[in-house]
Amino acid sequence: MNPKMNGIVAAALLTCCAIGMAAEPIKIGVSGPFTGGSAPMGVSMRDGVQLAAAEINAKGGVLGRPLQLIERDEEAKNERGVQVAQELINKEKVVATLGFINTGVALASQRFYQEAKIPVINNVATGSIITKQFADQPENYIFRTSANDTIQSSMIVNEAITKRKFTKVAILADSTNYGQLGREDLEKALEKKGVKPVAVEKFNIKDVDMTAQLLKAKQAGAQAILTYGIGPELAQIANGMEKLGWRVPMIGSWTLSMGNFVDNAGKNGDGALMPQTFIQDPNTPKRRAFIDAYVKTYNPPQGRIPSPVSAAQGYDSVYLLAAAIRQAGTTDGPKVRAALENLGTKVDGVVTTYNKPFSKTDHEAIKPGMPVFGQVKDRRVVLAQ
């Protein structure tokens, strides 16, 4: 567990014990990349999860039992994600797992939870297929609290084609499952508008020179670059345009809000647009309390959460799971799944207030129309005007 949270969690556990709670904790897995290029997302998600668990434990836990987080770094690697899933299920005996940042890791790992009948709430990964991977089975144990790529790609294309009236756009996507599935969703959304991208280019994780891809887009007359990738490489796109002396809008998936895009791109990132479920703006009492708690606990540089979306969705996923366990009256997997599909009480989150967010046929908590557009301005993400 993050050392900064040790004192808070310990105090919450002591509170639980002091009021006579049962000794046996409810073990919840937390799986994400806490190192590497995806770490801003993974660490922010973990931080949000920790804050929520500490709050719940301080108020008596769930069913008279404290929540215990079993955290594992899967390094954004599919094979490591599989190992972590098996360890959490077979050794740690978790009752549910929260996390999965990378679409590829989710698709490789969540099958083990499905087989074990243990719920998973994907709180960051956005690949459209994630909650549908087992939709053809009688029971589906895979849920999500992030905006899937079908929603995001539609928003991106509407912004570029409908609102901004661009007729020539290029797609730059990384070579991962996330990037390529997102690219497919973008192309489908463009096709519905009768638009074919003038260039479709691929790049790899850790690539530092996007000149070749950008030159093809420029020569094809692209009026905007639509992106699907992770922060560090997206910064190379912004910086590459600056080197070429060619500047067109960047409109991409939510990852353009990552701290390692904003910082690595610097002034070149200004103006980038992306769908967001949460922006670090204390515009409601709930959001102010969450932001204040995060900044006080983790003291991020400049007071900026590395990935606000990941932190908020991680936080909310704990409260949704806790509500389902309370409603089920047990940690039994099938009963918790059934409770998630028919939550009888509203859950007040920082992204939104959830009112029956899931059903048997819809495991997506975030619906079309809920995300907004964020925009990079002076090394922060603000609500786009």
C-alpha positions as a Markdown table, in Angstrom:
| # | Residue | x | y | z |
|---|---|---|---|---|
| 1 | Met | 0.0 | 0.0 | 0.0 |
| 2 | Asn | 1.1 | 3.6 | -0.6 |
| 3 | Pro | 3.1 | 4.6 | 2.5 |
| 4 | Lys | 1.2 | 7.9 | 2.7 |
| 5 | Met | -2.0 | 6.0 | 3.3 |
| 6 | Asn | -0.6 | 3.6 | 6.0 |
| 7 | Gly | -1.5 | 5.9 | 8.9 |
| 8 | Ile | -5.0 | 6.7 | 7.5 |
| 9 | Val | -5.9 | 3.1 | 6.8 |
| 10 | Ala | -4.4 | 2.0 | 10.1 |
| 11 | Ala | -6.4 | 4.6 | 12.0 |
| 12 | Ala | -9.6 | 3.6 | 10.1 |
| 13 | Leu | -9.0 | -0.1 | 10.9 |
| 14 | Leu | -8.4 | 0.8 | 14.6 |
| 15 | Thr | -11.7 | 2.7 | 14.6 |
| 16 | Cys | -13.5 | -0.4 | 13.2 |
| 17 | Cys | -12.0 | -2.6 | 15.8 |
| 18 | Ala | -12.8 | -0.1 | 18.6 |
| 19 | Ile | -16.5 | -0.2 | 17.7 |
| 20 | Gly | -16.5 | -4.0 | 17.8 |
| 21 | Met | -16.3 | -4.9 | 14.2 |
| 22 | Ala | -15.7 | -8.5 | 13.2 |
| 23 | Ala | -12.0 | -9.2 | 12.9 |
| 24 | Glu | -12.3 | -10.8 | 9.4 |
| 25 | Pro | -11.8 | -8.0 | 6.8 |
| 26 | Ile | -13.4 | -7.9 | 3.3 |
| 27 | Lys | -10.5 | -8.4 | 0.9 |
| 28 | Ile | -10.7 | -6.3 | -2.3 |
| 29 | Gly | -8.1 | -6.6 | -5.0 |
| 30 | Val | -6.7 | -3.4 | -6.6 |
| 31 | Ser | -4.9 | -4.2 | -9.8 |
| 32 | Gly | -3.2 | -1.5 | -11.9 |
| 33 | Pro | 0.1 | -0.3 | -13.2 |
| 34 | Phe | 1.9 | 1.6 | -10.4 |
| 35 | Thr | 5.2 | 1.9 | -12.3 |
| 36 | Gly | 5.9 | 2.7 | -16.0 |
| 37 | Gly | 4.3 | 5.0 | -18.5 |
| 38 | Ser | 0.7 | 4.2 | -17.3 |
| 39 | Ala | 1.6 | 4.8 | -13.7 |
| 40 | Pro | -0.1 | 8.2 | -13.4 |
| 41 | Met | -3.4 | 6.5 | -14.2 |
| 42 | Gly | -2.7 | 3.5 | -12.0 |
| 43 | Val | -1.4 | 5.4 | -9.0 |
| 44 | Ser | -4.2 | 8.0 | -9.2 |
| 45 | Met | -6.8 | 5.2 | -9.3 |
| 46 | Arg | -5.2 | 3.4 | -6.4 |
| 47 | Asp | -5.1 | 6.7 | -4.4 |
| 48 | Gly | -8.8 | 7.3 | -5.1 |
| 49 | Val | -9.6 | 3.7 | -4.0 |
| 50 | Gln | -7.6 | 4.1 | -0.8 |
| 51 | Leu | -9.4 | 7.4 | 0.1 |
| 52 | Ala | -12.8 | 5.8 | -0.3 |
| 53 | Ala | -11.9 | 2.6 | 1.6 |
| 54 | Ala | -10.5 | 4.7 | 4.5 |
| 55 | Glu | -13.7 | 6.8 | 4.6 |
| 56 | Ile | -15.9 | 3.7 | 4.6 |
| 57 | Asn | -13.8 | 2.0 | 7.3 |
| 58 | Ala | -13.9 | 5.2 | 9.5 |
| 59 | Lys | -17.7 | 5.0 | 9.4 |
| 60 | Gly | -17.8 | 1.3 | 10.4 |
| 61 | Gly | -17.0 | -0.6 | 7.3 |
| 62 | Val | -19.4 | -2.8 | 5.4 |
| 63 | Leu | -21.5 | -5.5 | 7.1 |
| 64 | Gly | -19.6 | -4.7 | 10.3 |
| 65 | Arg | -16.3 | -5.6 | 8.6 |
| 66 | Pro | -13.4 | -3.4 | 7.5 |
| 67 | Leu | -12.4 | -3.2 | 3.9 |
| 68 | Gln | -8.9 | -4.5 | 3.2 |
| 69 | Leu | -7.2 | -3.5 | 0.0 |
| 70 | Ile | -4.9 | -6.1 | -1.6 |
| 71 | Glu | -2.8 | -4.0 | -4.1 |
| 72 | Arg | -0.7 | -5.4 | -6.9 |
| 73 | Asp | 1.3 | -3.7 | -9.6 |
| 74 | Glu | 0.7 | -5.4 | -13.0 |
| 75 | Glu | 3.0 | -3.0 | -14.8 |
| 76 | Ala | 0.6 | -2.6 | -17.8 |
| 77 | Lys | 1.7 | -6.0 | -18.9 |
| 78 | Asn | -0.8 | -8.6 | -20.0 |
| 79 | Glu | 1.1 | -11.6 | -18.7 |
| 80 | Arg | 1.7 | -9.9 | -15.3 |
| 81 | Gly | -2.0 | -9.0 | -15.1 |
| 82 | Val | -2.8 | -12.7 | -15.5 |
| 83 | Gln | -0.4 | -13.6 | -12.7 |
| 84 | Val | -1.9 | -10.9 | -10.4 |
| 85 | Ala | -5.5 | -12.1 | -11.1 |
| 86 | Gln | -4.7 | -15.7 | -10.3 |
| 87 | Glu | -2.9 | -14.6 | -7.1 |
| 88 | Leu | -5.7 | -12.4 | -5.9 |
| 89 | Ile | -8.3 | -15.1 | -6.6 |
| 90 | Asn | -6.5 | -18.2 | -5.4 |
| 91 | Lys | -4.1 | -16.9 | -2.7 |
| 92 | Glu | -5.7 | -13.8 | -1.3 |
| 93 | Lys | -9.3 | -14.9 | -1.8 |
| 94 | Val | -10.6 | -11.4 | -2.7 |
| 95 | Val | -14.3 | -11.0 | -3.0 |
| 96 | Ala | -14.0 | -8.5 | -5.9 |
| 97 | Thr | -11.3 | -6.6 | -7.7 |
| 98 | Leu | -11.1 | -2.9 | -8.8 |
| 99 | Gly | -8.8 | -1.6 | -11.4 |
| 100 | Phe | -7.5 | -2.4 | -14.8 |
| 101 | Ile | -6.1 | 0.6 | -16.5 |
| 102 | Asn | -5.1 | -0.9 | -19.8 |
| 103 | Thr | -7.6 | -2.6 | -22.1 |
| 104 | Gly | -5.2 | -5.4 | -23.1 |
| 105 | Val | -4.5 | -6.3 | -19.5 |
| 106 | Ala | -8.2 | -6.3 | -18.7 |
| 107 | Leu | -9.1 | -8.6 | -21.6 |
| 108 | Ala | -6.3 | -11.0 | -20.7 |
| 109 | Ser | -7.0 | -11.0 | -16.9 |
| 110 | Gln | -10.7 | -10.7 | -16.3 |
| 111 | Arg | -11.5 | -14.1 | -17.7 |
| 112 | Phe | -10.2 | -15.6 | -14.4 |
| 113 | Tyr | -12.7 | -13.5 | -12.3 |
| 114 | Gln | -15.5 | -14.5 | -14.7 |
| 115 | Glu | -14.6 | -18.2 | -14.2 |
| 116 | Ala | -14.4 | -17.8 | -10.4 |
| 117 | Lys | -17.7 | -15.8 | -10.3 |
| 118 | Ile | -16.0 | -12.8 | -8.6 |
| 119 | Pro | -17.1 | -9.3 | -9.7 |
| 120 | Val | -14.6 | -6.9 | -11.3 |
| 121 | Ile | -15.2 | -3.2 | -11.7 |
| 122 | Asn | -13.0 | -1.7 | -14.4 |
| 123 | Asn | -12.6 | 1.8 | -13.2 |
| 124 | Val | -10.2 | 3.2 | -15.9 |
| 125 | Ala | -9.9 | 0.8 | -18.9 |
| 126 | Thr | -12.1 | 2.0 | -21.8 |
| 127 | Gly | -12.0 | -0.6 | -24.6 |
| 128 | Ser | -15.6 | -1.0 | -25.8 |
| 129 | Ile | -15.4 | -4.8 | -25.7 |
| 130 | Ile | -14.4 | -5.0 | -22.0 |
| 131 | Thr | -17.9 | -5.4 | -20.5 |
| 132 | Lys | -19.1 | -7.5 | -23.5 |
| 133 | Gln | -16.3 | -10.1 | -23.3 |
| 134 | Phe | -18.7 | -12.5 | -21.5 |
| 135 | Ala | -22.0 | -10.9 | -22.3 |
| 136 | Asp | -23.1 | -14.1 | -24.1 |
| 137 | Gln | -22.8 | -16.1 | -20.8 |
| 138 | Pro | -25.7 | -16.4 | -18.3 |
| 139 | Glu | -23.9 | -14.3 | -15.8 |
| 140 | Asn | -21.5 | -11.5 | -16.6 |
| 141 | Tyr | -19.2 | -10.4 | -13.7 |
| 142 | Ile | -17.5 | -7.6 | -15.5 |
| 143 | Phe | -18.6 | -4.0 | -14.8 |
| 144 | Arg | -17.2 | -0.5 | -15.5 |
| 145 | Thr | -17.2 | 3.0 | -14.2 |
| 146 | Ser | -15.2 | 4.7 | -17.0 |
| 147 | Ala | -16.5 | 6.1 | -20.3 |
| 148 | Asn | -16.1 | 3.4 | -22.9 |
| 149 | Asp | -14.5 | 4.1 | -26.3 |
| 150 | Thr | -17.7 | 4.0 | -28.2 |
| 151 | Ile | -18.9 | 7.0 | -26.2 |
| 152 | Gln | -15.6 | 8.8 | -26.4 |
| 153 | Ser | -15.0 | 8.2 | -30.2 |
| 154 | Ser | -18.5 | 9.5 | -30.9 |
| 155 | Met | -17.7 | 12.7 | -28.9 |
| 156 | Ile | -14.4 | 13.2 | -30.6 |
| 157 | Val | -15.8 | 12.8 | -34.1 |
| 158 | Asn | -18.8 | 15.1 | -33.2 |
| 159 | Glu | -16.4 | 17.7 | -32.0 |
| 160 | Ala | -14.2 | 17.5 | -35.1 |
| 161 | Ile | -16.7 | 17.0 | -37.8 |
| 162 | Thr | -20.0 | 18.4 | -36.6 |
| 163 | Lys | -19.0 | 21.3 | -34.3 |
| 164 | Arg | -15.7 | 22.4 | -36.0 |
| 165 | Lys | -16.7 | 21.5 | -39.5 |
| 166 | Phe | -13.4 | 19.8 | -40.4 |
| 167 | Thr | -13.6 | 17.6 | -43.5 |
| 168 | Lys | -10.1 | 16.2 | -43.4 |
| 169 | Val | -8.8 | 14.5 | -40.2 |
| 170 | Ala | -6.0 | 12.1 | -39.5 |
| 171 | Ile | -5.9 | 9.4 | -36.8 |
| 172 | Leu | -2.7 | 8.6 | -34.8 |
| 173 | Ala | -3.1 | 5.6 | -32.5 |
| 174 | Asp | -0.6 | 3.5 | -30.6 |
| 175 | Ser | -0.1 | -0.1 | -31.4 |
| 176 | Thr | -1.6 | -1.5 | -28.1 |
| 177 | Asn | -5.0 | -3.1 | -27.8 |
| 178 | Tyr | -6.2 | 0.2 | -26.4 |
| 179 | Gly | -4.9 | 2.3 | -29.3 |
| 180 | Gln | -6.0 | -0.1 | -32.1 |
| 181 | Leu | -9.5 | -0.8 | -30.7 |
| 182 | Gly | -9.9 | 3.0 | -30.2 |
| 183 | Arg | -8.8 | 3.6 | -33.8 |
| 184 | Glu | -11.5 | 1.2 | -35.0 |
| 185 | Asp | -14.1 | 3.0 | -32.9 |
| 186 | Leu | -13.0 | 6.3 | -34.4 |
| 187 | Glu | -13.2 | 5.0 | -37.9 |
| 188 | Lys | -16.7 | 3.6 | -37.3 |
| 189 | Ala | -17.8 | 7.0 | -35.9 |
| 190 | Leu | -16.3 | 8.8 | -38.9 |
| 191 | Glu | -18.0 | 6.5 | -41.3 |
| 192 | Lys | -21.4 | 7.4 | -39.8 |
| 193 | Lys | -20.6 | 11.0 | -40.7 |
| 194 | Gly | -19.6 | 10.0 | -44.2 |
| 195 | Val | -16.0 | 10.9 | -43.6 |
| 196 | Lys | -12.9 | 8.8 | -44.3 |
| 197 | Pro | -9.7 | 9.8 | -42.5 |
| 198 | Val | -7.0 | 11.2 | -44.8 |
| 199 | Ala | -4.3 | 9.3 | -42.9 |
| 200 | Val | -4.3 | 6.5 | -40.3 |
| 201 | Glu | -0.9 | 6.2 | -38.6 |
| 202 | Lys | 0.4 | 3.9 | -35.8 |
| 203 | Phe | 3.1 | 4.4 | -33.3 |
| 204 | Asn | 4.7 | 2.3 | -30.5 |
| 205 | Ile | 5.0 | 2.7 | -26.8 |
| 206 | Lys | 8.2 | 4.7 | -26.0 |
| 207 | Asp | 8.4 | 6.1 | -29.5 |
| 208 | Val | 10.0 | 9.6 | -29.3 |
| 209 | Asp | 9.8 | 10.8 | -32.9 |
| 210 | Met | 6.5 | 11.1 | -34.7 |
| 211 | Thr | 7.9 | 13.0 | -37.7 |
| 212 | Ala | 7.1 | 10.4 | -40.3 |
| 213 | Gln | 3.5 | 10.0 | -39.1 |
| 214 | Leu | 2.9 | 13.7 | -38.8 |
| 215 | Leu | 4.4 | 14.4 | -42.2 |
| 216 | Lys | 1.9 | 12.0 | -43.8 |
| 217 | Ala | -1.0 | 13.7 | -42.0 |
| 218 | Lys | 0.3 | 17.1 | -43.0 |
| 219 | Gln | 0.8 | 16.1 | -46.7 |
| 220 | Ala | -2.7 | 14.6 | -46.8 |
| 221 | Gly | -4.1 | 18.0 | -45.7 |
| 222 | Ala | -5.3 | 17.0 | -42.2 |
| 223 | Gln | -7.1 | 19.8 | -40.4 |
| 224 | Ala | -7.0 | 18.0 | -37.0 |
| 225 | Ile | -5.2 | 15.0 | -35.4 |
| 226 | Leu | -7.5 | 12.5 | -33.6 |
| 227 | Thr | -5.5 | 10.5 | -31.1 |
| 228 | Tyr | -5.7 | 7.2 | -29.1 |
| 229 | Gly | -2.7 | 6.6 | -27.0 |
| 230 | Ile | -1.0 | 7.1 | -23.6 |
| 231 | Gly | 0.4 | 10.4 | -22.2 |
| 232 | Pro | 4.1 | 10.3 | -23.0 |
| 233 | Glu | 3.7 | 9.3 | -26.7 |
| 234 | Leu | 0.8 | 11.8 | -27.1 |
| 235 | Ala | 3.2 | 14.5 | -25.9 |
| 236 | Gln | 5.6 | 13.5 | -28.7 |
| 237 | Ile | 2.8 | 14.2 | -31.2 |
| 238 | Ala | 2.3 | 17.7 | -29.8 |
| 239 | Asn | 6.1 | 18.4 | -29.7 |
| 240 | Gly | 6.5 | 16.9 | -33.2 |
| 241 | Met | 4.0 | 19.3 | -34.6 |
| 242 | Glu | 6.0 | 22.2 | -33.1 |
| 243 | Lys | 9.2 | 20.9 | -34.6 |
| 244 | Leu | 7.6 | 20.8 | -38.0 |
| 245 | Gly | 6.1 | 24.3 | -37.7 |
| 246 | Trp | 2.7 | 22.8 | -38.3 |
| 247 | Arg | -0.1 | 23.2 | -35.8 |
| 248 | Val | -3.6 | 21.7 | -36.0 |
| 249 | Pro | -5.9 | 20.8 | -33.1 |
| 250 | Met | -5.4 | 17.6 | -31.2 |
| 251 | Ile | -8.7 | 16.0 | -30.2 |
| 252 | Gly | -8.4 | 12.6 | -28.6 |
| 253 | Ser | -9.4 | 10.1 | -25.9 |
| 254 | Trp | -9.4 | 11.0 | -22.3 |
| 255 | Thr | -5.7 | 10.2 | -21.8 |
| 256 | Leu | -4.8 | 13.7 | -23.2 |
| 257 | Ser | -5.6 | 14.8 | -19.6 |
| 258 | Met | -2.7 | 12.7 | -18.1 |
| 259 | Gly | -0.1 | 14.6 | -16.2 |
| 260 | Asn | 2.7 | 13.1 | -18.3 |
| 261 | Phe | 1.1 | 14.5 | -21.5 |
| 262 | Val | 0.4 | 17.9 | -20.0 |
| 263 | Asp | 4.0 | 18.2 | -18.5 |
| 264 | Asn | 5.9 | 16.6 | -21.4 |
| 265 | Ala | 4.1 | 18.6 | -24.0 |
| 266 | Gly | 4.3 | 21.9 | -22.1 |
| 267 | Lys | 3.0 | 24.8 | -24.1 |
| 268 | Asn | 2.6 | 22.6 | -27.1 |
| 269 | Gly | -0.2 | 20.7 | -25.4 |
| 270 | Asp | -2.3 | 23.8 | -24.9 |
| 271 | Gly | -5.7 | 23.5 | -26.6 |
| 272 | Ala | -5.8 | 19.7 | -26.7 |
| 273 | Leu | -9.4 | 18.5 | -26.2 |
| 274 | Met | -10.6 | 15.2 | -24.6 |
| 275 | Pro | -13.7 | 13.6 | -23.1 |
| 276 | Gln | -13.7 | 13.7 | -19.3 |
| 277 | Thr | -15.9 | 12.2 | -16.6 |
| 278 | Phe | -14.2 | 14.3 | -14.0 |
| 279 | Ile | -12.1 | 17.5 | -14.0 |
| 280 | Gln | -10.2 | 18.7 | -11.0 |
| 281 | Asp | -12.6 | 21.6 | -10.4 |
| 282 | Pro | -14.3 | 21.9 | -6.9 |
| 283 | Asn | -17.7 | 22.8 | -8.5 |
| 284 | Thr | -19.7 | 20.7 | -6.0 |
| 285 | Pro | -19.3 | 20.1 | -2.3 |
| 286 | Lys | -18.6 | 16.4 | -2.9 |
| 287 | Arg | -15.9 | 17.2 | -5.5 |
| 288 | Arg | -14.4 | 19.8 | -3.3 |
| 289 | Ala | -14.2 | 17.4 | -0.3 |
| 290 | Phe | -12.6 | 14.7 | -2.6 |
| 291 | Ile | -10.1 | 17.1 | -4.1 |
| 292 | Asp | -9.1 | 18.5 | -0.8 |
| 293 | Ala | -8.7 | 15.0 | 0.7 |
| 294 | Tyr | -6.6 | 13.9 | -2.2 |
| 295 | Val | -4.3 | 16.9 | -2.1 |
| 296 | Lys | -3.9 | 16.8 | 1.7 |
| 297 | Thr | -3.2 | 13.1 | 1.7 |
| 298 | Tyr | -0.9 | 12.7 | -1.3 |
| 299 | Asn | 0.5 | 16.3 | -1.8 |
| 300 | Pro | 0.8 | 16.0 | -5.6 |
| 301 | Pro | 3.1 | 18.6 | -7.3 |
| 302 | Gln | 1.3 | 21.9 | -7.9 |
| 303 | Gly | -1.7 | 20.4 | -6.2 |
| 304 | Arg | -2.6 | 18.7 | -9.5 |
| 305 | Ile | -3.8 | 15.0 | -9.4 |
| 306 | Pro | -1.7 | 13.1 | -11.9 |
| 307 | Ser | -4.9 | 11.6 | -13.5 |
| 308 | Pro | -8.0 | 13.2 | -12.0 |
| 309 | Val | -10.3 | 10.9 | -14.0 |
| 310 | Ser | -8.6 | 7.8 | -12.7 |
| 311 | Ala | -8.7 | 9.0 | -9.1 |
| 312 | Ala | -12.4 | 9.9 | -9.3 |
| 313 | Gln | -13.5 | 6.7 | -11.0 |
| 314 | Gly | -11.5 | 4.6 | -8.6 |
| 315 | Tyr | -13.1 | 6.4 | -5.6 |
| 316 | Asp | -16.6 | 5.9 | -7.0 |
| 317 | Ser | -16.0 | 2.2 | -7.8 |
| 318 | Val | -15.4 | 1.5 | -4.1 |
| 319 | Tyr | -18.7 | 3.1 | -3.0 |
| 320 | Leu | -20.6 | 1.2 | -5.7 |
| 321 | Leu | -19.1 | -2.1 | -4.6 |
| 322 | Ala | -19.7 | -1.3 | -0.9 |
| 323 | Ala | -23.4 | -0.5 | -1.7 |
| 324 | Ala | -23.7 | -3.8 | -3.6 |
| 325 | Ile | -22.2 | -5.8 | -0.7 |
| 326 | Arg | -24.5 | -4.1 | 1.8 |
| 327 | Gln | -27.6 | -4.8 | -0.4 |
| 328 | Ala | -26.5 | -8.5 | -0.9 |
| 329 | Gly | -25.9 | -8.9 | 2.8 |
| 330 | Thr | -22.9 | -11.1 | 1.9 |
| 331 | Thr | -19.7 | -11.1 | -0.1 |
| 332 | Asp | -20.8 | -14.1 | -2.1 |
| 333 | Gly | -19.9 | -13.3 | -5.7 |
| 334 | Pro | -23.1 | -14.2 | -7.5 |
| 335 | Lys | -25.2 | -12.3 | -5.0 |
| 336 | Val | -22.9 | -9.2 | -5.2 |
| 337 | Arg | -23.1 | -9.3 | -9.0 |
| 338 | Ala | -26.9 | -9.5 | -8.8 |
| 339 | Ala | -26.9 | -6.5 | -6.4 |
| 340 | Leu | -24.7 | -4.5 | -8.7 |
| 341 | Glu | -27.2 | -5.1 | -11.5 |
| 342 | Asn | -30.1 | -3.9 | -9.4 |
| 343 | Leu | -28.8 | -1.4 | -6.8 |
| 344 | Gly | -31.8 | -0.2 | -4.8 |
| 345 | Thr | -30.1 | 2.9 | -3.3 |
| 346 | Lys | -28.5 | 5.9 | -4.9 |
| 347 | Val | -24.7 | 6.2 | -4.6 |
| 348 | Asp | -23.3 | 9.7 | -4.3 |
| 349 | Gly | -20.0 | 9.7 | -6.2 |
| 350 | Val | -17.7 | 12.4 | -7.3 |
| 351 | Val | -18.2 | 11.7 | -11.0 |
| 352 | Thr | -22.0 | 11.6 | -10.6 |
| 353 | Thr | -24.8 | 10.4 | -8.4 |
| 354 | Tyr | -25.5 | 6.8 | -9.5 |
| 355 | Asn | -29.1 | 5.8 | -9.7 |
| 356 | Lys | -29.3 | 2.1 | -10.8 |
| 357 | Pro | -26.1 | 2.5 | -12.9 |
| 358 | Phe | -26.1 | -1.2 | -14.0 |
| 359 | Ser | -28.6 | -3.7 | -15.2 |
| 360 | Lys | -28.3 | -7.3 | -16.2 |
| 361 | Thr | -27.7 | -6.3 | -19.9 |
| 362 | Asp | -25.9 | -3.0 | -19.2 |
| 363 | His | -22.7 | -3.1 | -17.1 |
| 364 | Glu | -21.7 | 0.5 | -18.0 |
| 365 | Ala | -22.1 | 3.1 | -15.3 |
| 366 | Ile | -21.2 | 6.0 | -17.6 |
| 367 | Lys | -23.8 | 6.6 | -20.2 |
| 368 | Pro | -23.7 | 8.8 | -23.4 |
| 369 | Gly | -24.2 | 12.4 | -22.5 |
| 370 | Met | -22.5 | 12.2 | -19.1 |
| 371 | Pro | -18.8 | 13.0 | -20.1 |
| 372 | Val | -17.9 | 16.6 | -20.9 |
| 373 | Phe | -14.9 | 18.0 | -22.9 |
| 374 | Gly | -11.8 | 19.0 | -21.1 |
| 375 | Gln | -9.1 | 21.3 | -22.6 |
| 376 | Val | -5.4 | 21.7 | -21.7 |
| 377 | Lys | -4.7 | 25.3 | -20.7 |
| 378 | Asp | -1.5 | 26.4 | -18.9 |
| 379 | Arg | -0.6 | 22.9 | -17.8 |
| 380 | Arg | -4.0 | 22.1 | -16.3 |
| 381 | Val | -7.1 | 20.5 | -17.7 |
| 382 | Val | -10.1 | 22.8 | -17.5 |
| 383 | Leu | -13.7 | 22.6 | -18.8 |
| 384 | Ala | -13.6 | 23.4 | -22.5 |
| 385 | Gln | -15.5 | 26.5 | -23.5 |
